[in-house]
């Protein structure tokens, strides 16, 4: 089975621009989560999508948004980029996760390295 | 507040020696606990998880972890370290009733020297 794929792997943008990152989950996985990884803040949860619905959101400003398509692929968008948005953005997928969270582990993609100049 | 703490930024071990990477957590209800490993310029790889049952959990690559409810700890262990185990290790907890959200510790850099 192919793993989680993320495109692009690297991005360089300037302040004020917007960016869209893409994630294709493992076949059969319906839950997709996004995380931001920075040296200072570590790994922080952005949001989770399940069956095209956002079911959980972390503490990020509204400039960060996402969506999920009927084939479970997901995109996240960051508008009006700031220098502090430079980070590794990780996508993770898992099997059906109930409201209790479930015990399914998440499988992570290689990430998209975003640099904001 | 729900949180995960990894008290050591770095752990240094000689090859062949046992290793322990520490993790403590604070979460309401019964937690689901996970360990992940990250190699340079790579995503996170799943190592093992604790859901319920036996307090000693065995995972990939010879790693195991011991769940201790009274100490709210979930330490990662390996009887004999390899140089190839050198990487960044993350402990994570999934709070109850928050979907798939994971709360991660700050990570521990493991360095295994020959």
Boltz contact constraints between the chains, C-beta under 6 A:
constraints:
  - contact:
      token1: [A, 31]
      token2: [B, 100]
      max_distance: 6.0
  - contact:
      token1: [A, 33]
      token2: [B, 100]
      max_distance: 6.0
  - contact:
      token1: [A, 42]
      token2: [B, 106]
      max_distance: 6.0
  - contact:
      token1: [A, 43]
      token2: [B, 104]
      max_distance: 6.0
  - contact:
      token1: [A, 45]
      token2: [B, 101]
      max_distance: 6.0
  - contact:
      token1: [A, 48]
      token2: [B, 99]
      max_distance: 6.0
  - contact:
      token1: [A, 48]
      token2: [B, 100]
      max_distance: 6.0
  - contact:
      token1: [A, 55]
      token2: [B, 99]
      max_distance: 6.0
  - contact:
      token1: [A, 56]
      token2: [B, 98]
      max_distance: 6.0
  - contact:
      token1: [A, 56]
      token2: [B, 99]
      max_distance: 6.0
  - contact:
      token1: [A, 56]
      token2: [B, 101]
      max_distance: 6.0
  - contact:
      token1: [A, 90]
      token2: [B, 43]
      max_distance: 6.0
  - contact:
      token1: [A, 94]
      token2: [B, 100]
      max_distance: 6.0
  - contact:
      token1: [A, 97]
      token2: [B, 99]
      max_distance: 6.0
  - contact:
      token1: [A, 97]
      token2: [B, 100]
      max_distance: 6.0
  - contact:
      token1: [A, 100]
      token2: [B, 96]
      max_distance: 6.0
  - contact:
      token1: [A, 100]
      token2: [B, 97]
      max_distance: 6.0
  - contact:
      token1: [A, 101]
      token2: [B, 94]
      max_distance: 6.0
  - contact:
      token1: [A, 103]
      token2: [B, 32]
      max_distance: 6.0
  - contact:
      token1: [A, 103]
      token2: [B, 51]
      max_distance: 6.0
  - contact:
      token1: [A, 105]
      token2: [B, 46]
      max_distance: 6.0
  - contact:
      token1: [A, 105]
      token2: [B, 49]
      max_distance: 6.0
  - contact:
      token1: [A, 108]
      token2: [B, 43]
      max_distance: 6.0
  - contact:
      token1: [A, 108]
      token2: [B, 44]
      max_distance: 6.0
  - contact:
      token1: [A, 109]
      token2: [B, 43]
      max_distance: 6.0
  - contact:
      token1: [A, 110]
      token2: [B, 42]
      max_distance: 6.0
  - contact:
      token1: [A, 110]
      token2: [B, 43]
      max_distance: 6.0
  - contact:
      token1: [A, 111]
      token2: [B, 43]
      max_distance: 6.0
